[in-house]
Amino acid sequence: MPTAVSRAVIEVLLDRVNQGAVTLSPEGDVTYANQRFASMLSRGRGELVGKRLTELVAEPDRETLADALATSRDGAAQCRLSMPRRDGSDAGSGALAALLTFAPLGHGQTSCLATDLTQGTHVSVLAHEVRNMLGTLRNSIELLKRSSLDPDAERALESIQRQSGRILELMEELRRVNPKE
């Protein structure tokens, strides 16, 4: 991170996301961890700073992590892996299933967002993403309806509108069946 101001801004932003978040040095050391990330691993924030991210990942997934970190130097990268929790929770497995998303911050620094993929949480994340995409799709449909379209394009737009409406109905039905989501 180029300046203290930009580092502070990034940390404030990462404190506000609903995902676990860390920043990494060029060597892969945790230079910052938000509270959500610490909670996901049942650890204190202070005990994470200075650790290598590889130390926080299950042994079999360390090569996957190394590949994602190498890829992230040139752009965004993702990987799914297991991260042991300090307290050994998570239905006996003692590990958090996570999707890590990496993006370069400049000067060799990397940001990492961690999404909890445990069964219930993963479904919630997917449902939220689908709702967001449907909102964007509905807005785009409304804009296109104001345009003059040829008859084939109008039929295609009507089909898209019907299908997105049906997806929304299915999402609501899932919500009624499983209200936790």
C-alpha positions in Angstrom: 0.0 0.0 0.0 1.6 3.2 -1.1 0.7 5.6 1.8 -0.5 5.5 5.3 -3.7 7.2 4.2 -4.5 4.6 1.6 -3.8 1.8 4.0 -6.1 3.4 6.6 -8.8 3.8 4.0 -8.5 0.2 2.8 -8.7 -1.0 6.4 -11.8 1.0 7.1 -13.5 -0.4 4.0 -12.5 -4.0 4.9 -13.9 -3.5 8.4 -17.3 -2.8 6.9 -17.6 -5.8 4.5 -19.7 -8.8 5.6 -16.9 -11.1 4.6 -13.7 -12.0 6.3 -10.9 -9.8 4.9 -7.2 -9.6 5.2 -4.3 -7.8 3.5 -1.1 -9.6 2.7 2.5 -8.5 2.4 4.4 -9.6 -0.8 5.7 -12.6 1.2 2.1 -13.7 2.1 2.1 -12.4 5.7 -1.2 -11.1 7.1 -0.7 -7.4 7.6 -4.3 -6.7 8.6 -7.4 -8.8 9.5 -10.9 -7.7 10.0 -13.0 -9.0 12.9 -15.2 -11.1 10.7 -12.1 -13.0 9.4 -10.9 -13.5 13.0 -14.3 -14.8 14.1 -14.5 -17.2 11.1 -11.3 -18.9 12.4 -12.2 -18.5 16.1 -9.1 -16.4 16.7 -8.2 -12.9 17.8 -7.3 -10.3 15.2 -3.9 -9.7 16.9 -3.0 -13.4 16.7 -3.5 -13.4 12.9 -1.4 -10.3 12.0 2.2 -11.4 11.2 1.2 -15.0 10.4 1.7 -16.4 6.9 -1.6 -17.1 5.3 -0.3 -20.6 4.4 -0.2 -21.3 8.2 -3.9 -20.7 8.4 -4.8 -23.1 5.6 -5.1 -26.9 5.9 -2.0 -28.7 4.7 -3.6 -30.4 1.6 -4.8 -27.0 0.3 -1.5 -25.1 0.6 -0.5 -25.7 -3.0 -3.9 -24.5 -4.2 -3.3 -21.3 -2.1 0.1 -20.8 -3.5 -1.2 -21.0 -7.1 -4.0 -18.5 -6.3 -1.5 -16.1 -4.7 0.8 -16.3 -7.7 -2.1 -15.7 -10.1 -3.3 -12.7 -8.0 -0.1 -10.8 -8.7 -1.4 -10.2 -12.2 -5.1 -9.8 -11.4 -7.9 -11.3 -9.4 -7.8 -15.0 -8.4 -10.0 -17.3 -6.3 -9.6 -20.7 -4.6 -11.7 -22.9 -2.4 -10.0 -24.4 0.6 -10.2 -25.5 4.2 -9.0 -23.4 7.1 -8.7 -25.0 10.5 -10.4 -23.2 13.3 -8.5 -22.8 16.6 -11.4 -24.1 18.7 -11.9 -27.1 16.5 -15.5 -26.2 15.8 -17.5 -26.9 12.7 -19.4 -30.2 13.2 -16.3 -32.1 14.2 -14.2 -31.3 11.2 -12.5 -28.4 13.0 -12.3 -26.5 9.7 -13.9 -23.7 7.8 -14.7 -24.3 4.1 -13.9 -21.0 2.5 -13.8 -19.3 -0.9 -10.8 -16.9 -0.9 -10.8 -14.1 -3.5 -7.5 -12.2 -4.0 -6.8 -8.9 -5.7 -3.6 -6.9 -6.0 -3.4 -3.7 -4.0 -0.1 -2.4 -5.5 3.4 -2.5 -4.2 3.2 -6.3 -3.8 0.3 -6.1 -1.4 -2.7 -8.3 -1.9 -6.3 -8.1 -0.5 -8.1 -11.3 0.3 -11.9 -11.7 1.0 -13.0 -14.9 2.6 -16.5 -16.3 2.1 -17.7 -18.9 4.5 -18.9 -21.9 2.4 -20.3 -23.9 5.3 -23.7 -25.3 4.2 -26.2 -22.7 5.5 -23.9 -19.7 5.0 -23.1 -20.7 1.4 -26.7 -20.9 0.5 -27.3 -17.4 2.0 -24.4 -16.0 0.0 -25.7 -17.5 -3.2 -29.3 -16.3 -2.6 -28.1 -12.8 -1.9 -26.0 -12.8 -5.1 -29.0 -14.1 -7.2 -31.2 -11.4 -5.7 -28.7 -8.7 -6.6 -28.3 -10.0 -10.1 -32.1 -10.1 -10.6 -32.3 -6.5 -9.5 -29.8 -5.5 -12.0 -31.5 -7.5 -14.7 -34.9 -5.9 -13.9 -33.4 -2.4 -14.1 -31.9 -3.3 -17.5 -35.2 -4.7 -18.7 -36.9 -1.5 -17.8 -34.4 0.6 -19.7 -34.7 -1.6 -22.7 -38.5 -1.4 -22.7 -38.1 2.4 -23.2 -36.1 1.8 -26.4 -37.5 1.1 -29.8 -36.9 -2.5 -30.5 -37.6 -4.7 -33.5 -40.3 -7.4 -33.0 -37.7 -10.2 -32.4 -35.9 -8.2 -29.8 -39.2 -7.3 -28.0 -40.1 -11.0 -27.9 -36.7 -11.8 -26.5 -37.0 -9.1 -23.9 -40.5 -10.4 -22.9 -39.0 -13.9 -22.5 -36.1 -12.6 -20.3 -38.7 -10.7 -18.2 -40.8 -13.9 -17.7 -37.8 -16.0 -16.9 -36.4 -13.5 -14.4 -39.8 -13.2 -12.8 -39.9 -17.0 -12.5 -36.5 -17.1 -10.9 -37.7 -14.5 -8.3 -40.8 -16.7 -7.6 -38.5 -19.7 -7.0 -36.3 -17.7 -4.7 -39.3 -16.7 -2.7 -40.5 -20.3 -2.6 -37.1 -21.3 -1.3 -37.2 -18.6 1.3 -40.6 -19.8 2.5 -39.4 -23.5 2.7 -36.2 -22.5 4.5 -36.8 -19.2 6.3 -33.2 -19.1 7.6 -32.0 -18.3 4.1 
